[in-house]
Amino acid sequence: MKLSEIGEFGFIERFAHRFEDLLAPNAMGIGDDCAIIPAGDDHDLVLTTDMLVEDIHFIRDKISPLDLGHKALAVNLSDVAAMGARPVGSFLSIAIPHGIDVEYLDQLMEGYHQLSERYQLPLMGGDTTRSPHKLVLNISVVGRVAKGTAKLRSAAQEGDVVAVTGMLGDSAAGLHALINNLSANPESSYLIEKHVRPHPHIEQGLWLGRQRSVHAMMDVSDGIASDMKHILKASGLGAGIELSQLPLSDQLKAFSAQHQLNAFELATSGGEDYCLLLTVEADSFQETAASYKEALGADLYAIGFITSDQQLKWTKDHQSIAGGLKDGFNHFL
């Protein structure tokens, strides 16, 4: 059997269950955006780790070292945000190929530091080694959340409204612009910026984490076509998503029309938007969205609802889409 036949999540499923009986009471391991470790009478720790590999997650001559340092940390902070937690420390391990100048690494660490400074997040350790060919960054982030309040993928309930906290598809369009050298107009520049300098929704996650009406939550890393399925599988439920309700930026719409791209496919399958995907009690959604707007000056976008049939269904203008949509990013398929 080849790894391409089962994909990354099929691989994880082959071994994850073997470690469940090793977990301490009230701890949670593989299966959510972060692991959870009980740490005291009033709080839990959440931990996440992500690896960025050159030519898989980034193309070195298409992203500045300053932006790469920012993005490497941002994608981990996004996982902590998805738990409704506050980040408290990070660890960085880096494998460096021959030929990279010290000045390049200085700029990479400056980008990492700038984002760390925004959240008063200390770099607490890590490892440095040589790589035979490619630059590899592995970051771990520790967060803190009030005991028992972390938001889990498994907490969705039938009837919940499905919502997101930001625009979808901008990062995927930015990657397309980068790869095809389409950076000569304002739309392309905006979309590229969204791809190379994502902003984790920490403040949004902290606010949403305090709301009882918010049930399940995760970040949008692989695209909602894939990420939504993680919530549904963990919760044993289904969902209906309406494409006409997806928040699409004017820049994405203009860029997609200009280059004959499917904006909905970018929005559902492109990934790396790093906003939050969540479910909210239906009766409380309007009140929650209004309070969210008042507190953060941003919109909470309703894109669908949770159902009981354990299927993910897509509609456009309330008409069913036969065959569904392309799945989100998978490293091995």
C-alpha positions as a Markdown table, in Angstrom:
| # | Residue | x | y | z |
|---|---|---|---|---|
| 1 | Met | 0.0 | 0.0 | 0.0 |
| 2 | Lys | 1.3 | 3.4 | -0.9 |
| 3 | Leu | 0.8 | 6.5 | 1.3 |
| 4 | Ser | -0.9 | 8.2 | -1.6 |
| 5 | Glu | -3.7 | 5.7 | -1.3 |
| 6 | Ile | -4.7 | 6.7 | 2.2 |
| 7 | Gly | -3.4 | 10.3 | 2.6 |
| 8 | Glu | -2.1 | 12.0 | 5.7 |
| 9 | Phe | -5.2 | 11.5 | 7.8 |
| 10 | Gly | -5.5 | 7.8 | 6.8 |
| 11 | Phe | -2.0 | 7.4 | 8.0 |
| 12 | Ile | -2.7 | 9.1 | 11.3 |
| 13 | Glu | -5.7 | 6.9 | 11.9 |
| 14 | Arg | -3.6 | 3.8 | 11.6 |
| 15 | Phe | -1.7 | 4.5 | 14.8 |
| 16 | Ala | -3.5 | 7.2 | 16.8 |
| 17 | His | -5.8 | 4.8 | 18.7 |
| 18 | Arg | -2.8 | 2.9 | 20.0 |
| 19 | Phe | -1.8 | 5.8 | 22.2 |
| 20 | Glu | -5.1 | 6.6 | 23.7 |
| 21 | Asp | -4.7 | 4.4 | 26.8 |
| 22 | Leu | -1.4 | 6.3 | 27.6 |
| 23 | Leu | -3.2 | 9.6 | 28.1 |
| 24 | Ala | -3.5 | 11.0 | 31.6 |
| 25 | Pro | -7.0 | 11.7 | 32.9 |
| 26 | Asn | -8.7 | 14.7 | 31.3 |
| 27 | Ala | -5.9 | 15.0 | 28.7 |
| 28 | Met | -6.6 | 15.0 | 25.0 |
| 29 | Gly | -4.1 | 13.9 | 22.4 |
| 30 | Ile | -4.3 | 13.4 | 18.6 |
| 31 | Gly | -7.4 | 14.6 | 16.9 |
| 32 | Asp | -7.9 | 18.3 | 17.4 |
| 33 | Asp | -6.1 | 21.5 | 16.6 |
| 34 | Cys | -4.1 | 21.2 | 19.8 |
| 35 | Ala | -3.4 | 18.6 | 22.5 |
| 36 | Ile | -4.8 | 19.4 | 26.0 |
| 37 | Ile | -2.8 | 18.8 | 29.2 |
| 38 | Pro | -4.4 | 19.6 | 32.6 |
| 39 | Ala | -2.0 | 21.9 | 34.3 |
| 40 | Gly | -3.7 | 23.2 | 37.5 |
| 41 | Asp | -7.0 | 23.8 | 39.3 |
| 42 | Asp | -8.0 | 26.7 | 37.1 |
| 43 | His | -6.4 | 26.1 | 33.6 |
| 44 | Asp | -5.3 | 23.7 | 31.0 |
| 45 | Leu | -2.4 | 23.9 | 28.6 |
| 46 | Val | -2.8 | 23.4 | 24.9 |
| 47 | Leu | 0.0 | 22.4 | 22.6 |
| 48 | Thr | 0.4 | 22.4 | 18.8 |
| 49 | Thr | 3.3 | 21.7 | 16.4 |
| 50 | Asp | 3.6 | 22.3 | 12.7 |
| 51 | Met | 6.3 | 21.7 | 10.1 |
| 52 | Leu | 7.0 | 23.9 | 7.1 |
| 53 | Val | 9.1 | 22.2 | 4.4 |
| 54 | Glu | 10.7 | 24.1 | 1.5 |
| 55 | Asp | 8.9 | 23.3 | -1.9 |
| 56 | Ile | 6.0 | 21.7 | 0.0 |
| 57 | His | 4.7 | 24.6 | 2.2 |
| 58 | Phe | 6.7 | 27.5 | 0.7 |
| 59 | Ile | 8.9 | 28.3 | -2.3 |
| 60 | Arg | 12.0 | 30.0 | -1.0 |
| 61 | Asp | 12.5 | 32.4 | -3.9 |
| 62 | Lys | 8.7 | 33.4 | -3.8 |
| 63 | Ile | 8.6 | 34.5 | -0.2 |
| 64 | Ser | 10.9 | 36.9 | 1.7 |
| 65 | Pro | 12.7 | 35.5 | 4.8 |
| 66 | Leu | 10.9 | 38.2 | 6.9 |
| 67 | Asp | 7.5 | 36.9 | 5.7 |
| 68 | Leu | 8.5 | 33.3 | 6.1 |
| 69 | Gly | 9.4 | 33.8 | 9.7 |
| 70 | His | 6.1 | 35.5 | 10.3 |
| 71 | Lys | 4.1 | 32.8 | 8.5 |
| 72 | Ala | 5.9 | 29.9 | 10.2 |
| 73 | Leu | 4.7 | 31.2 | 13.6 |
| 74 | Ala | 1.3 | 32.4 | 12.4 |
| 75 | Val | 0.1 | 28.9 | 11.3 |
| 76 | Asn | 0.8 | 27.5 | 14.8 |
| 77 | Leu | -0.8 | 30.5 | 16.6 |
| 78 | Ser | -3.9 | 29.8 | 14.5 |
| 79 | Asp | -4.2 | 26.3 | 16.0 |
| 80 | Val | -4.1 | 27.9 | 19.5 |
| 81 | Ala | -6.7 | 30.4 | 18.5 |
| 82 | Ala | -9.0 | 27.6 | 17.4 |
| 83 | Met | -9.0 | 26.2 | 20.9 |
| 84 | Gly | -10.0 | 29.6 | 22.4 |
| 85 | Ala | -6.6 | 29.8 | 24.1 |
| 86 | Arg | -4.0 | 32.4 | 24.7 |
| 87 | Pro | -0.5 | 31.6 | 23.4 |
| 88 | Val | 2.2 | 31.7 | 26.1 |
| 89 | Gly | 5.4 | 30.4 | 24.5 |
| 90 | Ser | 6.9 | 28.9 | 21.4 |
| 91 | Phe | 9.7 | 26.6 | 20.3 |
| 92 | Leu | 11.5 | 26.6 | 17.0 |
| 93 | Ser | 13.6 | 23.9 | 15.4 |
| 94 | Ile | 15.2 | 24.6 | 12.0 |
| 95 | Ala | 17.2 | 22.5 | 9.6 |
| 96 | Ile | 19.3 | 24.7 | 7.4 |
| 97 | Pro | 20.8 | 23.6 | 4.0 |
| 98 | His | 24.3 | 24.7 | 2.8 |
| 99 | Gly | 24.4 | 28.0 | 1.1 |
| 100 | Ile | 21.8 | 30.0 | 3.1 |
| 101 | Asp | 23.4 | 33.2 | 4.3 |
| 102 | Val | 23.3 | 34.3 | 7.9 |
| 103 | Glu | 21.7 | 37.5 | 6.8 |
| 104 | Tyr | 18.8 | 35.5 | 5.4 |
| 105 | Leu | 18.4 | 33.7 | 8.7 |
| 106 | Asp | 18.5 | 37.1 | 10.6 |
| 107 | Gln | 15.6 | 38.3 | 8.5 |
| 108 | Leu | 13.7 | 35.1 | 9.1 |
| 109 | Met | 14.1 | 35.5 | 12.8 |
| 110 | Glu | 13.1 | 39.1 | 12.6 |
| 111 | Gly | 9.8 | 38.1 | 11.0 |
| 112 | Tyr | 9.3 | 35.5 | 13.8 |
| 113 | His | 10.2 | 38.1 | 16.4 |
| 114 | Gln | 7.8 | 40.7 | 15.1 |
| 115 | Leu | 4.8 | 38.4 | 15.4 |
| 116 | Ser | 6.0 | 37.1 | 18.7 |
| 117 | Glu | 6.2 | 40.7 | 20.0 |
| 118 | Arg | 2.7 | 41.4 | 19.0 |
| 119 | Tyr | 1.4 | 38.7 | 21.4 |
| 120 | Gln | 4.2 | 39.0 | 24.0 |
| 121 | Leu | 5.2 | 35.4 | 23.1 |
| 122 | Pro | 8.6 | 34.3 | 24.2 |
| 123 | Leu | 10.7 | 32.0 | 22.1 |
| 124 | Met | 11.6 | 29.4 | 24.8 |
| 125 | Gly | 13.9 | 26.9 | 23.0 |
| 126 | Gly | 14.2 | 24.6 | 20.0 |
| 127 | Asp | 16.9 | 23.0 | 17.9 |
| 128 | Thr | 19.2 | 23.8 | 15.0 |
| 129 | Thr | 20.7 | 21.3 | 12.6 |
| 130 | Arg | 21.9 | 20.9 | 9.0 |
| 131 | Ser | 19.7 | 19.9 | 6.2 |
| 132 | Pro | 21.0 | 18.1 | 3.1 |
| 133 | His | 18.9 | 20.0 | 0.6 |
| 134 | Lys | 15.8 | 22.0 | 1.8 |
| 135 | Leu | 15.0 | 24.5 | 4.6 |
| 136 | Val | 12.7 | 23.0 | 7.2 |
| 137 | Leu | 11.0 | 24.8 | 10.1 |
| 138 | Asn | 9.2 | 23.1 | 12.9 |
| 139 | Ile | 7.4 | 25.2 | 15.4 |
| 140 | Ser | 5.6 | 24.3 | 18.6 |
| 141 | Val | 3.4 | 26.7 | 20.5 |
| 142 | Val | 2.0 | 26.3 | 24.1 |
| 143 | Gly | -1.2 | 28.1 | 25.0 |
| 144 | Arg | -3.3 | 28.5 | 28.2 |
| 145 | Val | -7.1 | 28.2 | 28.5 |
| 146 | Ala | -9.5 | 28.2 | 31.5 |
| 147 | Lys | -10.0 | 24.6 | 32.7 |
| 148 | Gly | -12.5 | 22.6 | 30.6 |
| 149 | Thr | -13.3 | 25.5 | 28.2 |
| 150 | Ala | -11.2 | 24.6 | 25.2 |
| 151 | Lys | -13.3 | 24.5 | 22.0 |
| 152 | Leu | -13.2 | 21.1 | 20.4 |
| 153 | Arg | -14.0 | 19.8 | 16.9 |
| 154 | Ser | -16.3 | 17.2 | 18.5 |
| 155 | Ala | -18.7 | 19.7 | 20.1 |
| 156 | Ala | -20.9 | 20.6 | 17.1 |
| 157 | Gln | -24.7 | 20.1 | 17.7 |
| 158 | Glu | -27.5 | 19.4 | 15.2 |
| 159 | Gly | -29.1 | 22.7 | 14.1 |
| 160 | Asp | -26.0 | 24.8 | 14.8 |
| 161 | Val | -25.1 | 27.6 | 12.4 |
| 162 | Val | -21.7 | 27.0 | 10.6 |
| 163 | Ala | -19.7 | 30.3 | 10.5 |
| 164 | Val | -16.3 | 31.6 | 9.6 |
| 165 | Thr | -14.4 | 34.6 | 10.9 |
| 166 | Gly | -12.8 | 35.8 | 7.7 |
| 167 | Met | -12.6 | 35.8 | 3.9 |
| 168 | Leu | -12.0 | 32.5 | 2.2 |
| 169 | Gly | -9.9 | 31.8 | -0.9 |
| 170 | Asp | -7.6 | 34.8 | -0.7 |
| 171 | Ser | -4.5 | 32.8 | 0.2 |
| 172 | Ala | -5.0 | 30.2 | -2.5 |
| 173 | Ala | -5.4 | 32.9 | -5.1 |
| 174 | Gly | -2.3 | 34.6 | -3.7 |
| 175 | Leu | -0.3 | 31.4 | -4.2 |
| 176 | His | -1.6 | 31.1 | -7.8 |
| 177 | Ala | -0.4 | 34.7 | -8.4 |
| 178 | Leu | 3.0 | 34.0 | -6.9 |
| 179 | Ile | 3.6 | 30.8 | -8.9 |
| 180 | Asn | 2.5 | 32.4 | -12.1 |
| 181 | Asn | 4.2 | 35.7 | -11.5 |
| 182 | Leu | 0.9 | 37.7 | -11.5 |
| 183 | Ser | 1.8 | 40.5 | -9.2 |
| 184 | Ala | 1.5 | 43.6 | -11.3 |
| 185 | Asn | -1.9 | 44.9 | -10.1 |
| 186 | Pro | -3.5 | 45.8 | -6.7 |
| 187 | Glu | -5.6 | 42.6 | -6.6 |
| 188 | Ser | -2.7 | 40.3 | -7.0 |
| 189 | Ser | -0.6 | 42.2 | -4.5 |
| 190 | Tyr | -3.4 | 42.1 | -1.9 |
| 191 | Leu | -3.9 | 38.3 | -2.4 |
| 192 | Ile | -0.2 | 37.6 | -2.2 |
| 193 | Glu | 0.0 | 39.5 | 1.0 |
| 194 | Lys | -2.8 | 37.3 | 2.4 |
| 195 | His | -0.8 | 34.2 | 1.4 |
| 196 | Val | 2.7 | 35.2 | 2.7 |
| 197 | Arg | 1.6 | 37.1 | 5.9 |
| 198 | Pro | -1.5 | 35.4 | 7.4 |
| 199 | His | -2.8 | 36.9 | 10.6 |
| 200 | Pro | -3.9 | 34.3 | 13.2 |
| 201 | His | -7.3 | 35.1 | 14.7 |
| 202 | Ile | -6.1 | 35.1 | 18.3 |
| 203 | Glu | -8.3 | 37.9 | 19.5 |
| 204 | Gln | -11.3 | 36.3 | 17.7 |
| 205 | Gly | -10.6 | 32.9 | 19.2 |
| 206 | Leu | -10.3 | 34.3 | 22.7 |
| 207 | Trp | -13.6 | 36.1 | 22.4 |
| 208 | Leu | -15.4 | 33.1 | 20.9 |
| 209 | Gly | -13.9 | 30.8 | 23.4 |
| 210 | Arg | -15.7 | 32.6 | 26.2 |
| 211 | Gln | -19.2 | 32.2 | 24.5 |
| 212 | Arg | -21.3 | 29.3 | 25.6 |
| 213 | Ser | -23.2 | 29.6 | 22.3 |
| 214 | Val | -20.1 | 28.6 | 20.4 |
| 215 | His | -19.8 | 24.9 | 20.3 |
| 216 | Ala | -17.1 | 23.4 | 17.9 |
| 217 | Met | -14.2 | 25.4 | 16.5 |
| 218 | Met | -11.1 | 24.8 | 14.4 |
| 219 | Asp | -8.9 | 26.9 | 12.0 |
| 220 | Val | -9.1 | 26.9 | 8.2 |
| 221 | Ser | -5.8 | 25.4 | 7.1 |
| 222 | Asp | -6.6 | 22.9 | 4.4 |
| 223 | Gly | -9.8 | 24.6 | 3.1 |
| 224 | Ile | -13.4 | 24.2 | 4.5 |
| 225 | Ala | -14.1 | 21.3 | 2.1 |
| 226 | Ser | -11.6 | 19.3 | 4.2 |
| 227 | Asp | -11.7 | 21.1 | 7.5 |
| 228 | Met | -15.5 | 20.9 | 7.8 |
| 229 | Lys | -15.2 | 17.1 | 7.5 |
| 230 | His | -13.0 | 17.0 | 10.6 |
| 231 | Ile | -15.7 | 18.7 | 12.6 |
| 232 | Leu | -18.4 | 16.4 | 11.2 |
| 233 | Lys | -16.4 | 13.2 | 11.8 |
| 234 | Ala | -15.5 | 14.2 | 15.4 |
| 235 | Ser | -19.1 | 15.2 | 16.1 |
| 236 | Gly | -20.8 | 12.4 | 14.3 |
| 237 | Leu | -23.0 | 14.8 | 12.3 |
| 238 | Gly | -23.4 | 16.3 | 8.8 |
| 239 | Ala | -23.7 | 19.8 | 7.4 |
| 240 | Gly | -25.1 | 21.8 | 4.5 |
| 241 | Ile | -22.9 | 24.6 | 3.1 |
| 242 | Glu | -24.3 | 27.4 | 0.9 |
| 243 | Leu | -21.7 | 28.7 | -1.6 |
| 244 | Ser | -23.5 | 32.0 | -2.1 |
| 245 | Gln | -23.0 | 32.8 | 1.6 |
| 246 | Leu | -19.2 | 32.3 | 1.5 |
| 247 | Pro | -17.3 | 35.5 | 2.3 |
| 248 | Leu | -15.3 | 36.3 | -0.8 |
| 249 | Ser | -13.2 | 39.4 | -1.1 |
| 250 | Asp | -13.7 | 41.8 | -4.0 |
| 251 | Gln | -10.0 | 41.2 | -4.9 |
| 252 | Leu | -10.6 | 37.5 | -5.1 |
| 253 | Lys | -13.7 | 37.9 | -7.3 |
| 254 | Ala | -11.8 | 40.3 | -9.7 |
| 255 | Phe | -8.7 | 38.1 | -9.8 |
| 256 | Ser | -10.7 | 35.0 | -10.5 |
| 257 | Ala | -12.7 | 36.6 | -13.3 |
| 258 | Gln | -9.5 | 38.0 | -14.9 |
| 259 | His | -7.7 | 34.7 | -14.8 |
| 260 | Gln | -10.6 | 32.3 | -15.4 |
| 261 | Leu | -10.4 | 30.7 | -12.0 |
| 262 | Asn | -13.2 | 29.2 | -9.9 |
| 263 | Ala | -13.5 | 31.5 | -6.9 |
| 264 | Phe | -15.7 | 29.0 | -5.0 |
| 265 | Glu | -13.1 | 26.2 | -5.5 |
| 266 | Leu | -10.4 | 28.5 | -4.2 |
| 267 | Ala | -12.6 | 29.4 | -1.2 |
| 268 | Thr | -13.5 | 25.8 | -0.3 |
| 269 | Ser | -10.4 | 23.8 | -1.3 |
| 270 | Gly | -7.5 | 26.2 | -1.4 |
| 271 | Gly | -6.7 | 26.4 | 2.3 |
| 272 | Glu | -4.2 | 28.5 | 4.3 |
| 273 | Asp | -6.8 | 31.3 | 5.1 |
| 274 | Tyr | -6.2 | 30.7 | 8.9 |
| 275 | Cys | -9.5 | 32.2 | 9.9 |
| 276 | Leu | -11.7 | 30.2 | 12.2 |
| 277 | Leu | -14.5 | 27.7 | 11.3 |
| 278 | Leu | -17.0 | 27.3 | 14.1 |
| 279 | Thr | -20.5 | 26.2 | 14.9 |
| 280 | Val | -22.9 | 28.3 | 17.0 |
| 281 | Glu | -26.2 | 27.5 | 18.6 |
| 282 | Ala | -28.9 | 28.6 | 16.1 |
| 283 | Asp | -31.1 | 30.5 | 18.5 |
| 284 | Ser | -28.2 | 32.5 | 19.7 |
| 285 | Phe | -26.4 | 33.2 | 16.5 |
| 286 | Gln | -27.7 | 36.6 | 15.7 |
| 287 | Glu | -27.0 | 37.8 | 19.2 |
| 288 | Thr | -23.6 | 36.3 | 19.2 |
| 289 | Ala | -22.7 | 37.8 | 15.8 |
| 290 | Ala | -23.9 | 41.2 | 16.9 |
| 291 | Ser | -21.9 | 41.1 | 20.1 |
| 292 | Tyr | -18.9 | 39.8 | 18.2 |
| 293 | Lys | -19.2 | 42.8 | 15.8 |
| 294 | Glu | -19.4 | 45.2 | 18.7 |
| 295 | Ala | -16.4 | 43.7 | 20.5 |
| 296 | Leu | -14.1 | 43.2 | 17.6 |
| 297 | Gly | -15.4 | 45.4 | 14.8 |
| 298 | Ala | -15.6 | 42.4 | 12.4 |
| 299 | Asp | -18.3 | 40.2 | 11.0 |
| 300 | Leu | -19.1 | 36.6 | 11.8 |
| 301 | Tyr | -20.2 | 35.0 | 8.5 |
| 302 | Ala | -22.9 | 32.3 | 8.5 |
| 303 | Ile | -22.2 | 29.8 | 5.7 |
| 304 | Gly | -24.5 | 26.8 | 6.6 |
| 305 | Phe | -25.9 | 24.6 | 9.3 |
| 306 | Ile | -25.2 | 21.3 | 11.0 |
| 307 | Thr | -27.5 | 18.3 | 10.2 |
| 308 | Ser | -28.0 | 14.8 | 11.6 |
| 309 | Asp | -27.3 | 12.8 | 8.4 |
| 310 | Gln | -23.5 | 12.6 | 8.7 |
| 311 | Gln | -22.9 | 14.0 | 5.2 |
| 312 | Leu | -21.4 | 17.2 | 3.9 |
| 313 | Lys | -23.7 | 18.7 | 1.3 |
| 314 | Trp | -23.1 | 21.8 | -0.9 |
| 315 | Thr | -25.7 | 24.1 | -2.4 |
| 316 | Lys | -25.5 | 27.2 | -4.6 |
| 317 | Asp | -28.4 | 29.5 | -4.5 |
| 318 | His | -30.1 | 26.8 | -2.6 |
| 319 | Gln | -29.7 | 24.3 | -5.4 |
| 320 | Ser | -27.9 | 21.0 | -4.7 |
| 321 | Ile | -24.5 | 20.6 | -6.3 |
| 322 | Ala | -24.2 | 17.1 | -7.8 |
| 323 | Gly | -21.0 | 15.3 | -6.9 |
| 324 | Gly | -20.0 | 17.8 | -4.2 |
| 325 | Leu | -16.7 | 19.8 | -4.4 |
| 326 | Lys | -13.0 | 19.1 | -4.6 |
| 327 | Asp | -11.5 | 18.2 | -1.2 |
| 328 | Gly | -9.0 | 20.5 | 0.5 |
| 329 | Phe | -5.2 | 20.2 | 0.6 |
| 330 | Asn | -3.7 | 16.8 | 1.4 |
| 331 | His | 0.1 | 16.3 | 1.4 |
| 332 | Phe | 0.1 | 12.8 | -0.1 |
| 333 | Leu | -2.7 | 12.7 | -2.6 |
